[in-house]
């Protein structure tokens, strides 16, 4: 009986977190993905769907590295003409949600998601841009990594649910 109550509590707790994250996800879509009121490129649904399985299979930092690829490429058309740019917009949406949820402002709110995660798990500011950082000697804080991974996956789930409220262009 106690196990059933615990399962019910965990399910309710997760559902209430998702309920709180969905409005943030809708704002993230409006601020980062939906451009000039047009429909959303259907590829975003694929990015959201494959993101969680990639995190589980490859790990959070490896997945973020893959999705971050192409951030510095030409974005003269809003970044939507390149797959890499669209993947990065997906990450910006997650970072937007984290910033809103955690009350981040200024430079902290404008960081790349990979940069934000690396600074948290290595507990070192500017680790992302420090070419001399010793990744071999400095260990990842696994507790922080697991917490932030769960938080990011919850944001990705909320984005997936929120995407269903927008028109997707399946071209």
Order of alpha helices (4+ residues) and beta strands (2+ residues): alpha-beta-alpha-alpha-alpha-alpha-alpha-alpha-beta
